[in-house]
Amino acid sequence: MHRMSDQPARWTRATVYPDMWADPDDDPRNKEAVSPDGELATLQDFLTGYRMTLRMKCEGLDAEQLARRSVPPSTMSLLGLVRHLAEVERDWRNWITDGDPLPKLYGRRDADFDEAVAEQAMVDAAYSDLEREQAATDAALAEHPDPGERVGKDNTSIRELMVHRIEEYARHCGHADLLRECVDGRVGQ
């Protein structure tokens, strides 16, 4: 018996592996290069891959689709994830410094998700914020090439901070998979 659903049909652009986001030859994350040398270079390579995955999960959607909250009562949306990751990139710089913390990017707690609305100006600002905050955190961490170095008020190691960044992006890429599938049915690895 066929059941009616308001959920979109599942689909993919991949032709070789139908459960993948893109065919391996078309996937910008696939590279023929040798893996990086060194711990920090390896960690940065994984982080770069997850950052790219998040962008891929959001590409081709309009402001309404990016702001759509797919699992009520959650306020999570793809746009909220972009804003959230900009916020946490900023906060990670607070882990490095002994000084006063940077203010929250979007004001009150959870505003990154709660106030993500379907306006193109907000989408553009979110991507701009994410790029700026990523670059600033990358630059701050570049000043600490020893992964065992301990920094900030909590004496956190650079290694721990890098692994936490990878974990944060990886977890939210999983959320993005599900959110994107709810928006338009697109599936992927």
N, C-alpha and C positions, 0 to 999 in steps of 0.2 A: 504494500500500500504506500503510495506517495504522500508524504506529509508536506503541508504548506509551511513556509518559513519566511520571516521578514529578513533573514540573514542573507547576505550576498553569496553567490556560488563561489566556491574556491577556484582559484586560477593562478597561473604562473607564466612568466615570459620564457622560462626555460623549456627547451625542447628535448634535451638529452636526459635530464633527470627532473621529472615533473614535481618533485617535492623540494626543489631548490629555487632560490630567488632568481638566479640567472645562470645561464650555461657557464661552465668553467672558463671558456675562452672569452666571455663577455664580462666576467666578474672582475671589477677593478681591484679587489682585494687579493686576487691570485696574481702572484708575480713569480717570475722565473729566477729571481735573484737568490743568492746564497743567504742563508739566515744571518742575522747580525752577530757580530762578536761582542761579548761582554754582557754582563747582567743588565745594566741600565739600558743598553741599546735593545736588548731582547724585550725588556718590559715595555719600553717605548713603542716597539714594533707591534706588540699585542694591543696596546692602548690605541694606536693609530688605526688598527684594523677594526676595533669596536667603535671608534668614533665614526669611521667610514660606514659601518653597518647601520648605525643609527640614522645617518643622513639618507642612506639608501632606502630605509624603511619609510621615510617621510617623503621621498621624492615623488613628484607627479600628483600630489594632493593639493587641493585648494584650502583656503583658510577654514572653511566650515568643516571639512573632513579632518584637518589637523586638530581642530579644537573639539571634535566629537568625543564625548565620554561614553565609552562602550559598555561599561559594566556598572550600572547604578547600584549603590549610591556613591561609588567611587568618583572622585574628581579627576582621575588620571586620564590623560589624552596624550597624543603624540606631541602636540604643541606644549603641553605641560611638561613632558619629559625633556624637551629641548630647553625650556626655561629652568627646570629643576637642575639639569646638568650644568647650565651656566652658573646657577647659584652655588652648587657644590664645588665647582672649579674655583670660584672666589673664596669659598670657605676653606678649601685646602691650603690656600696661601696663609690663612690664619694659623694653620698648624706649623708653618715654617718660622713665623716671626715671634719675637719676644715682645713686640709692641702691641699697641691697641688693635683689636680686631677690625677688619674692614666691615662696613655696615652691610646688612643684607641687601642684595640687589633689588629685590621686589618688595621690600618692606617687611610686613608681618610674616610670621611662620605660615607655611603652606600657601602663600599667595602665588607661588610659582605655578601651582596646579589650579587653585581655586579661581584665580583671576585670568586664566587663559581663555580668551574669547575669540570668536571667529571674525577677526579683523585683519586684513592684510598688513596693516601697519604694525600690529602686534607680532605677526609672523616674522616680518622683516627685522623687527627689533630683537626678537628672540634669537634668530640666527646670528645677528650682529653681536649680541651679548655673548653668545656661546663662543664665537670665534675669538673675540677680544679676551674673554676670561681664560680660554684654553691657552692662548698665546702668552698671557701674563703668568699663568701658573707654570707653563713649560719654561719660560725665561727664568722664573724664580728658582725652579728646580735645577736648571742648568748650572747654577752657581754652586751646586752641591754634587760633584761627580762621584763621591764615595757613597755607595748604597748603605753602608753601615753607619754613616754620620748621623748623629742625633741632633735634632733641631727643635726650636720652639719651646714654649712654656711646659709642654708635656713630654719633652725629650723624646719625640717620635723619630724613628729611623726613616731615612729617605726610602729604603726598601719597603717598609710598611706603608708609607704614603703611596708609593707607586703601585703596590699590589692592591691597596684599597681602591685606587682610581680604576684599575682594570676590573675589579670585582663590581664596582658601581656601574660602570658602562655595560659590562656583560649582563648583569641582572636586568638593567633597563632595556637592553636589546631584546631580551626575552619578553619583557612586557610589550615592546614595540612590535614584535612578531604577532602577538595576539591582538593588539589594538589595530594593527593594519589589516589583519584578516577580518576583523569585525567591520572595518570601514568599507572595504571594497572586495574582500575575498582573496586578496593576494597572499599567497603562502611563500615560505622560503626558509632556507637553512639559517 
